Amino acid sequence: MKIPLFDLTRQYDELREEVLQKIDEALSSGRVILGEAVRELEKNIAELVEVKHAIGVANGSDALLIAVAALGIGPGDYVITTPYTFFATVSCITRNGATPLFADIDPVTYNIDLDKVEEILRTHPERERIKAFIPVHLFGQAIDLERLEEIKVKYGIKIIEDCAQSIGANWKYSDGTVKMTGSIGDISTFSFFPTKNLGGYGDGGMIATDNDEIAAFCRSYRVHGSPVKYIHDMIGINSRLDELQAIVLNIKLRHLEEYQKRRREIAEKYAEHFERAGLGSGVSGLVSEEKDVKKPGQTLYPIPHIHDCYYPHVFHQYVVRFEGFSREERDRLRDHLASRGIGTSIYYPMGLHQQKCFEYLGVPTGSLPETEKACEETLALPIFPEMTDEEIEYVVEKIGEFVKNER
């Protein structure tokens, strides 16, 4: 059996006719840059996230770069973020001339540890230079938005939500209010890379905000700092969301509810099969990342029914931790699965504080232990909406085979 980590072709087979028809209409009209499809997608994303403005850009990395610039962050400023994330979350800080401050992660969710964020905000010797915090809703799991909002108010710090992996995830507040990831930051960013839960057939990104001035800045910055054609108020960049990608994304957005529902079903089936195989939490070192898929008394609904639901995890990735495994042992398991046709990935092989390009920050190995442990022990398993129940069972079977016979 051949099971890729992610399969774009199965979804395309279902959408092919509609996608080709809409693309042909756009090409026939000649409107291919910042046209009606982009405006429609911006409106749709703003409504989904429940903010006033959404601004389409070329990719998620540019969205982050522009977001940092929009808050006026630059040389001499500090920005708190996680070392356990994709490179762009940190490079957007350094490319704007600012300096990242790393807080370690929670060992269960892999999201940034908000206790450690607050510790930095309380104790850093140059607290007044910390201008922003970039939390990442990693693997599709929402950070505690209620506490995030409390930190924002308590410390007067700007929040840039990195929602590249969490479109459609939300958080239920203590008063029963449900808010979407991307809705409480001063500015938030999304990625439409093909493997994302809402992915195009190429690059694409989005910025979301409730702030009129920030929105105007972003719209200008994405077209060379030009609010009016050929009139440049600032030195921006060229980062426009492609009209053809917007067409694809608008089509897929109508299916997002069913895609998210199927991802949760897959996560639940993984958990069930791990339990049946004797590979549940604390057994043979395997800990499933799908913590608290269902709690007593809670009803889980797929988005976009966001006003009366609790959907804290949208399973962009399904990551398992092999607690107690060495890096070499984890890598041997990955080779074992590959030899049996199963695609996997490692998110992430090292913390960003360990990357050569960030050596100048002087953050030594060993200083962020939970991040470094996750880099050694975790493995992402196949998950995509078109994945079959038989494929899920096969993946678990082959993991059990390794644990039983080869470890």
C-alpha positions in Angstrom: 0.0 0.0 0.0 1.3 3.5 -0.9 0.2 6.2 1.4 1.7 9.7 1.0 2.0 12.2 3.8 -0.4 14.3 1.8 -2.1 13.7 -1.5 -3.3 16.7 -3.5 -4.4 14.7 -6.6 -7.3 12.9 -4.9 -8.9 16.2 -4.0 -8.3 17.6 -7.5 -10.1 14.6 -9.0 -13.2 15.7 -7.2 -12.9 19.4 -8.0 -11.4 19.2 -11.5 -14.4 20.2 -13.6 -15.4 23.2 -11.5 -11.8 24.4 -11.1 -11.1 24.2 -14.8 -14.3 26.0 -15.7 -13.7 28.9 -13.4 -10.0 29.2 -14.5 -11.1 29.3 -18.1 -13.7 32.0 -17.3 -11.0 34.1 -15.7 -8.4 33.7 -18.5 -11.1 34.4 -21.1 -12.0 37.6 -19.3 -8.4 38.8 -19.1 -8.8 39.8 -15.4 -5.9 37.9 -13.8 -4.4 40.3 -11.2 -6.2 41.4 -8.0 -9.6 40.8 -9.7 -13.0 39.7 -8.5 -11.9 36.3 -7.2 -9.3 37.9 -4.9 -11.9 40.4 -3.6 -14.4 37.5 -3.0 -11.8 35.5 -1.1 -10.8 38.5 1.0 -14.4 39.0 1.9 -14.9 35.3 2.7 -11.9 35.0 4.9 -12.8 38.2 6.8 -16.2 36.7 7.5 -14.8 33.4 8.5 -12.3 34.9 10.9 -14.8 37.6 12.0 -12.6 40.6 11.3 -13.2 43.7 9.2 -10.4 43.3 6.7 -8.5 40.5 4.9 -5.8 41.3 2.4 -4.6 38.7 -0.1 -0.8 38.4 -0.6 1.5 36.1 -2.5 2.3 33.7 0.3 2.2 33.1 4.1 5.8 34.2 4.5 5.1 37.6 2.9 2.0 37.9 5.1 4.2 37.6 8.2 6.8 40.0 6.8 4.2 42.7 6.0 2.5 42.1 9.4 5.6 42.9 11.3 6.3 46.0 9.2 2.6 47.1 9.6 3.1 47.4 13.4 6.2 49.6 12.9 8.6 47.0 14.3 12.2 47.4 13.3 15.8 47.7 14.5 16.2 47.8 18.3 12.9 46.0 18.9 12.3 42.6 20.4 9.6 40.1 19.3 8.7 37.0 21.4 8.0 33.8 19.5 8.4 30.1 19.4 11.5 28.2 18.2 9.4 25.2 17.2 7.8 26.4 14.0 8.5 27.1 10.3 11.4 29.4 9.5 9.2 32.3 8.2 7.8 32.9 11.7 11.2 34.1 12.8 12.7 35.4 9.6 9.9 38.0 9.4 11.3 39.5 12.6 14.9 39.6 11.5 14.1 40.7 8.0 12.5 43.8 9.5 15.6 44.4 11.6 14.2 43.3 14.9 15.4 40.6 17.3 13.5 37.4 18.2 13.2 36.2 21.8 12.4 32.5 22.1 10.0 31.0 24.7 10.0 27.2 25.0 6.9 25.1 24.0 4.3 23.1 26.0 5.3 19.4 25.7 1.7 18.2 25.1 0.4 20.7 22.5 3.7 21.8 21.1 2.4 25.4 21.1 4.4 28.1 22.8 4.2 27.9 26.6 2.3 31.1 27.7 3.8 30.8 31.2 7.2 31.2 29.7 6.0 34.1 27.5 4.8 35.9 30.6 8.1 35.2 32.4 10.0 36.9 29.6 7.6 39.9 29.7 8.0 40.2 33.5 11.8 39.6 33.8 13.5 40.7 30.6 16.1 43.4 31.4 15.0 45.4 28.4 11.2 44.8 28.7 10.4 48.2 27.1 12.0 47.0 23.9 9.6 44.0 23.5 7.1 45.3 21.1 5.2 42.2 19.9 4.5 38.5 20.4 4.0 36.0 17.5 2.1 32.9 18.7 1.8 30.0 16.3 -1.3 27.8 16.4 0.9 24.8 15.5 -0.3 21.7 13.6 -3.9 23.2 13.7 -4.3 23.4 17.4 -5.4 26.7 18.8 -3.5 28.4 21.6 -5.7 29.5 24.6 -7.1 32.6 23.0 -8.7 33.8 26.2 -5.3 33.9 27.9 -3.6 35.3 24.9 -6.0 38.2 25.0 -5.4 38.7 28.7 -1.6 38.8 28.0 -2.2 41.4 25.3 -4.1 43.7 27.6 -2.0 43.1 30.8 1.4 43.8 29.1 0.2 46.2 26.4 2.0 44.1 23.8 1.0 43.7 20.1 -0.1 40.3 19.0 0.6 38.9 15.5 -1.2 35.5 15.2 0.5 33.1 12.9 -2.5 31.0 11.7 -0.7 29.4 8.8 -1.8 25.9 10.0 -5.0 26.7 11.9 -7.6 28.2 9.6 -11.0 27.3 11.1 -9.7 26.5 14.5 -11.3 28.3 17.5 -11.4 28.6 21.2 -14.2 28.7 23.8 -13.9 31.3 26.4 -14.9 30.8 30.0 -18.2 32.8 29.4 -19.1 30.5 26.5 -18.0 32.9 23.7 -16.2 31.2 20.8 -13.5 33.1 18.9 -11.6 32.0 15.8 -7.8 31.9 15.6 -6.8 35.1 13.8 -9.5 37.2 15.4 -7.8 38.5 18.6 -4.4 39.6 17.2 -3.7 43.1 16.2 -2.9 41.5 12.9 -3.0 37.8 11.8 -1.6 35.8 8.9 -2.6 32.8 6.9 -1.0 30.5 4.4 -2.6 28.8 1.4 0.4 26.6 0.5 -1.0 23.5 -1.2 -0.7 21.2 1.8 -2.6 23.5 4.1 -6.2 22.7 5.2 -7.3 25.4 2.8 -4.6 25.1 0.1 -4.2 26.3 -3.5 -2.3 24.9 -6.4 0.6 27.2 -5.7 1.6 29.8 -3.2 -0.9 32.2 -1.5 -1.4 34.0 1.8 -3.7 36.4 3.6 -3.5 39.1 6.3 -6.4 39.7 8.6 -7.1 42.7 10.9 -9.8 44.8 12.5 -7.6 47.9 12.3 -8.4 50.2 9.4 -5.0 51.9 9.4 -3.1 48.5 9.5 -5.3 47.2 6.6 -4.6 50.3 4.5 -0.8 49.9 5.2 -0.9 46.2 4.1 -2.9 46.9 0.9 -0.3 49.5 -0.1 2.8 47.6 1.0 1.8 44.5 -1.1 2.0 46.7 -4.3 5.3 48.4 -3.8 4.0 50.8 -1.2 1.6 52.4 -3.7 -1.9 53.3 -2.5 -2.5 54.8 -5.9 -0.9 53.4 -9.0 2.6 54.9 -9.6 2.4 57.0 -6.4 4.6 55.4 -3.7 4.3 56.5 -0.1 6.7 53.9 1.2 9.1 51.2 -0.1 6.9 48.1 -0.1 7.2 44.8 -2.0 5.4 43.0 -4.8 3.2 40.5 -3.1 -0.2 40.1 -4.7 -2.4 37.0 -4.3 -2.7 35.4 -7.8 -6.3 35.6 -9.2 -6.1 31.9 -10.3 -5.2 30.8 -6.8 -8.0 32.8 -5.4 -10.4 31.0 -7.8 -9.2 27.7 -6.5 -9.4 28.8 -2.8 -12.9 30.1 -3.1 -14.0 26.7 -4.5 -12.2 24.8 -1.8 -13.5 27.2 0.9 -17.0 25.9 0.2 -15.8 22.4 1.1 -13.7 23.4 4.1 -16.4 22.3 6.6 -16.4 18.7 5.3 -12.6 18.7 5.0 -12.2 19.7 8.6 -14.8 17.1 9.7 -12.9 14.3 7.9 -9.6 15.4 9.4 -11.1 15.1 12.9 -12.6 11.7 12.0 -9.1 10.5 10.9 -7.5 11.8 14.1 -10.1 9.9 16.2 -9.6 6.7 14.1 -5.9 6.9 14.6 -6.4 7.2 18.3 -8.8 4.2 18.3 -6.4 2.0 16.3 -3.5 3.0 18.5 -5.5 2.0 21.6 -6.5 -1.3 20.1 -2.9 -2.1 19.1 -1.7 -1.4 22.6 0.1 1.8 21.5 -2.0 4.3 23.4 -0.7 7.1 25.6 2.1 5.9 27.9 2.3 2.5 26.2 5.5 1.7 24.2 6.4 5.3 24.4 3.7 6.5 21.9 1.7 9.6 22.8 -0.9 10.8 20.3 -0.9 14.5 19.5 -4.7 14.6 19.2 -5.0 15.5 22.9 -8.6 16.0 24.1 -10.3 15.4 20.8 -13.6 14.9 22.7 -14.2 15.9 26.3 -17.3 14.8 28.3 -20.2 17.1 27.8 -18.8 18.9 24.8 -20.2 18.8 21.3 -17.7 19.3 18.5 -18.9 20.9 15.3 -16.9 21.5 12.1 -16.6 25.1 11.0 -17.9 27.4 9.6 -20.7 27.1 12.2 -18.5 29.2 14.5 -21.0 30.9 16.7 -22.1 27.8 18.7 -19.2 25.4 18.4 -15.9 24.4 20.0 -13.3 23.3 17.4 -9.9 23.8 18.9 -8.0 21.5 16.6 -8.3 21.2 12.9 -5.4 18.7 12.4 -3.3 20.3 9.8 -0.8 17.7 10.8 -1.2 14.5 12.9 2.0 14.3 15.0 2.9 11.6 17.4 5.6 11.6 20.0 7.6 8.5 20.7 8.6 9.3 24.2 11.9 8.0 25.2 13.1 7.3 21.6 16.4 8.6 20.6 16.6 10.6 17.4 18.2 7.7 15.7 15.5 5.3 16.8 12.8 7.7 15.6 14.5 8.0 12.3 14.8 4.2 12.0 11.0 4.0 12.5 10.6 6.6 9.7 12.7 4.4 7.4 10.7 1.4 8.4 7.5 3.1 7.4 9.0 4.4 4.1 10.0 0.9 3.1 6.3 -0.1 3.5 5.1 2.8 1.4 4.1 5.2 4.1 5.1 8.9 3.9 6.0 10.8 7.0 7.7 14.0 7.9 9.6 15.6 10.8 8.2 18.9 12.0 10.8 20.1 12.9 14.3 18.5 12.8 15.8 21.3 15.0 14.7 24.3 16.9 15.2 27.6 15.1 17.6 28.7 17.8 19.8 25.8 16.6 19.8 26.9 12.9 23.1 28.3 11.6 21.6 31.5 10.4 20.4 32.4 13.9 23.7 31.5 15.7 24.3 35.2 16.2 21.4 35.3 18.7 23.5 33.3 21.1 20.8 30.9 22.3 22.7 27.8 23.3 21.5 24.2 22.7 20.0 22.9 25.9 18.3 26.2 26.8 15.0 25.3 25.2 14.7 21.6 26.3 11.0 20.9 25.4 11.6 22.1 21.8 14.8 20.1 21.5 13.0 17.0 22.9 10.1 17.4 20.4 12.6 17.6 17.5 14.0 14.3 18.5 10.8 12.3 19.4 8.0 13.4 17.1 6.9 12.2 13.7 4.1 13.5 11.4 1.8 10.7 10.0 -0.3 10.9 6.9 -3.5 12.9 7.2 -5.6 14.4 4.4 -9.4 14.4 3.9 -9.4 11.8 1.2 -7.4 9.3 3.3 -9.3 6.0 3.8 -10.0 4.1 7.0 -8.0 1.1 5.6 -5.0 3.4 5.1 -5.2 4.6 8.7 -5.3 1.1 10.0 -2.3 0.1 7.8 -0.2 3.0 9.2 -0.9 2.0 12.8 -0.2 -1.7 11.9 3.2 -0.9 10.6 4.1 1.3 13.5 3.1 -1.5 15.8 5.2 -3.9 13.7 8.3 -1.7 14.4 7.6 -1.3 18.1 7.1 -5.0 18.6 9.8 -6.4 16.3 12.5 -3.9 15.6 12.8 -1.6 18.5 
